[in-house]
Amino acid sequence: MVQKLNRLKVAQKLKSENFQVFTPREFMGIFHIKKNTASVFIKRNLRSGLFIKLRNGFYMLADSNPSHYLIANKLYQPSYISLEKALSHYGIIPETTYTITSITTKPTREFVTPSGAFSYQHIKKSAFTGYEPKKIEGTTILFAEPEKALADYLYFVDLKKISLNNRLDLKSINKDRLLQYAKLFKRPNILKLITKLYALQRKSAKIY
């Protein structure tokens, strides 16, 4: 049965159906094969170089170049891109970040893969909102709104798990929406921190 799967045709079909990153279950569904057949083929073609293992149960075509955002969304679900990576994307922090940072309702995890590092921070389900499908690098992925990315970030600052960046640019932020998202965490110190940040921003604007 395994021999009936042609490597070239497998690669072409995965690409045509946009499964650059896939799980064994998805592989079984695409090719209508049993679990053992899929497992043997995947293992064999990890050795042949057709596939690359990202983490247990997640693989990609070696000659494909999937978006890191797509990999992040797929690698640990449910999740959406947020925190420093989203803040950098929106220009809220000036630094370029190389680790893809995401929010999840699952336990906090980090995966170092052949395609890069992917970090996931846990929040409660009631605060798991404020994200939307966004097309980036030709791929539609789940991405935090600017205000939610900042609210998520300030939540972890308040928990002392992240150091506050002193170069936050709030010009593009809708303050009312930011406060709305911040209240989901039910931590008064986050609201105090937002007030302080806006006071500092106004002071800096007066200086220049």
C-alpha positions as CSV (number, residue, x, y, z in Angstrom):
1,M,0.0,0.0,0.0
2,V,2.8,2.4,0.9
3,Q,4.5,1.9,-2.5
4,K,1.4,3.3,-4.2
5,L,2.2,6.7,-2.8
6,N,4.5,8.5,-5.3
7,R,6.8,11.0,-3.6
8,L,6.5,13.5,-6.5
9,K,2.7,13.3,-6.6
10,V,2.4,13.5,-2.9
11,A,4.4,16.7,-2.8
12,Q,2.3,18.2,-5.7
13,K,-1.0,17.3,-4.0
14,L,0.1,18.8,-0.7
15,K,1.1,22.0,-2.4
16,S,-2.1,22.2,-4.6
17,E,-4.3,21.8,-1.5
18,N,-2.2,24.3,0.5
19,F,-1.0,21.7,3.1
20,Q,2.6,22.9,3.3
21,V,2.3,22.1,7.1
22,F,0.3,19.1,8.0
23,T,-0.6,16.5,10.6
24,P,-0.7,12.7,10.1
25,R,-4.5,12.9,10.4
26,E,-4.7,15.5,7.6
27,F,-2.3,13.4,5.5
28,M,-4.6,10.4,6.0
29,G,-7.6,12.4,4.8
30,I,-5.9,13.9,1.8
31,F,-4.7,10.6,0.4
32,H,-7.5,8.4,1.8
33,I,-5.2,6.0,3.6
34,K,-5.0,4.2,6.9
35,K,-3.1,5.5,9.9
36,N,-0.3,2.9,9.7
37,T,0.2,3.6,6.0
38,A,0.5,7.4,6.6
39,S,2.9,6.8,9.5
40,V,5.2,4.6,7.5
41,F,5.2,7.0,4.5
42,I,5.9,10.0,6.7
43,K,8.7,8.3,8.6
44,R,10.3,7.0,5.4
45,N,10.2,10.5,3.8
46,L,11.6,12.2,6.8
47,R,14.7,10.1,6.1
48,S,14.5,10.8,2.4
49,G,14.3,14.5,2.9
50,L,10.9,15.1,1.4
51,F,9.5,16.2,4.8
52,I,10.8,18.1,7.8
53,K,9.5,17.5,11.3
54,L,8.5,20.7,13.1
55,R,7.4,18.9,16.3
56,N,5.7,15.7,17.2
57,G,2.7,15.3,14.9
58,F,3.5,18.3,12.7
59,Y,5.4,18.2,9.4
60,M,6.2,20.4,6.4
61,L,7.4,19.9,2.9
62,A,11.2,20.4,2.8
63,D,11.1,22.4,-0.4
64,S,8.2,24.6,0.6
65,N,8.5,28.0,2.3
66,P,5.4,28.4,4.5
67,S,4.9,31.7,6.3
68,H,6.2,31.6,9.9
69,Y,2.8,33.0,10.9
70,L,1.1,30.1,9.3
71,I,3.4,27.6,11.1
72,A,2.7,29.5,14.4
73,N,-1.1,29.2,14.0
74,K,-0.9,25.6,13.0
75,L,1.7,24.3,15.5
76,Y,-0.3,24.9,18.7
77,Q,-4.1,25.5,18.6
78,P,-6.0,27.5,19.4
79,S,-3.7,30.4,19.1
80,Y,-3.3,33.8,17.5
81,I,-0.2,36.0,16.8
82,S,0.2,38.7,19.5
83,L,2.6,40.2,22.0
84,E,6.0,41.4,20.7
85,K,5.6,40.0,17.2
86,A,2.3,41.7,16.6
87,L,3.5,45.0,18.3
88,S,6.5,45.0,16.0
89,H,4.3,44.3,12.9
90,Y,2.1,47.3,13.8
91,G,5.1,49.6,14.6
92,I,4.1,49.9,18.3
93,I,7.6,48.8,19.3
94,P,10.5,49.7,17.0
95,E,12.4,46.4,17.4
96,T,12.3,43.5,15.0
97,T,11.5,40.3,16.8
98,Y,12.5,36.9,15.5
99,T,10.6,34.6,17.8
100,I,6.9,34.3,16.7
101,T,4.9,35.2,19.8
102,S,1.3,33.9,20.2
103,I,-1.5,33.7,22.7
104,T,-3.2,30.4,23.6
105,T,-5.7,29.0,26.1
106,K,-3.5,26.0,26.4
107,P,-0.5,25.8,28.7
108,T,2.5,28.1,28.0
109,R,4.9,26.4,25.6
110,E,7.9,27.2,23.3
111,F,8.9,25.2,20.3
112,V,12.3,25.5,18.6
113,T,11.9,24.1,15.1
114,P,14.0,24.0,11.9
115,S,11.9,27.0,10.8
116,G,12.4,29.1,13.9
117,A,11.3,29.6,17.4
118,F,7.6,29.8,18.4
119,S,6.5,31.0,21.8
120,Y,2.9,30.6,23.2
121,Q,1.7,32.4,26.4
122,H,-1.5,31.2,28.2
123,I,-4.4,33.4,29.0
124,K,-7.9,32.5,30.3
125,K,-10.7,31.8,27.8
126,S,-12.7,34.9,28.7
127,A,-9.8,37.0,27.4
128,F,-9.2,34.9,24.3
129,T,-10.6,37.4,21.8
130,G,-9.6,40.6,19.9
131,Y,-8.1,38.7,17.0
132,E,-9.1,38.4,13.4
133,P,-8.2,36.6,10.1
134,K,-5.5,38.8,8.5
135,K,-3.7,38.2,5.2
136,I,0.0,38.5,5.6
137,E,2.7,37.1,3.3
138,G,0.0,35.7,1.1
139,T,-1.5,33.6,3.9
140,T,-4.6,34.2,6.0
141,I,-3.7,33.8,9.7
142,L,-5.2,34.7,13.1
143,F,-3.7,37.9,14.2
144,A,-4.4,40.2,17.2
145,E,-5.8,43.6,16.7
146,P,-3.3,46.3,17.7
147,E,-5.1,47.1,20.9
148,K,-5.5,43.5,21.9
149,A,-1.8,42.8,21.2
150,L,-0.9,45.7,23.5
151,A,-3.4,44.5,26.2
152,D,-2.0,41.0,26.1
153,Y,1.5,42.5,26.4
154,L,0.6,44.7,29.4
155,Y,-1.0,41.7,31.1
156,F,2.3,39.8,31.0
157,V,4.2,43.0,32.0
158,D,1.8,43.2,35.1
159,L,2.6,39.5,35.8
160,K,6.3,40.4,35.6
161,K,6.9,37.8,32.9
162,I,7.8,40.5,30.3
163,S,9.8,43.7,30.8
164,L,8.1,46.9,29.7
165,N,9.5,48.4,26.5
166,N,10.0,52.1,27.2
167,R,9.6,53.0,23.5
168,L,6.0,52.0,23.0
169,D,4.3,54.2,20.3
170,L,0.6,54.6,21.1
171,K,-0.3,57.0,18.3
172,S,-2.2,54.3,16.3
173,I,-3.9,52.8,19.4
174,N,-7.6,53.4,20.1
175,K,-7.5,54.0,23.8
176,D,-11.1,53.1,24.5
177,R,-10.6,49.7,22.7
178,L,-7.4,49.1,24.6
179,L,-9.2,49.7,27.9
180,Q,-12.0,47.4,26.8
181,Y,-9.6,44.6,26.2
182,A,-7.5,45.3,29.3
183,K,-10.6,45.0,31.5
184,L,-11.0,41.4,30.3
185,F,-8.1,40.4,32.5
186,K,-9.7,41.8,35.6
187,R,-6.4,43.2,36.9
188,P,-6.6,46.9,38.0
189,N,-2.9,47.4,37.7
190,I,-3.1,47.0,34.0
191,L,-5.5,50.0,33.8
192,K,-3.2,52.0,36.0
193,L,-0.3,51.1,33.7
194,I,-2.2,52.3,30.7
195,T,-2.9,55.6,32.4
196,K,0.8,56.0,33.2
197,L,1.8,55.2,29.6
198,Y,-0.5,57.8,28.2
199,A,0.8,60.4,30.7
200,L,4.4,59.7,29.7
201,Q,3.5,59.9,26.0
202,R,1.9,63.3,26.5
203,K,4.9,64.5,28.4
204,S,7.3,63.3,25.6
205,A,5.1,65.0,23.0
206,K,5.4,68.3,24.8
207,I,9.2,68.0,25.1
208,Y,9.6,67.6,21.3
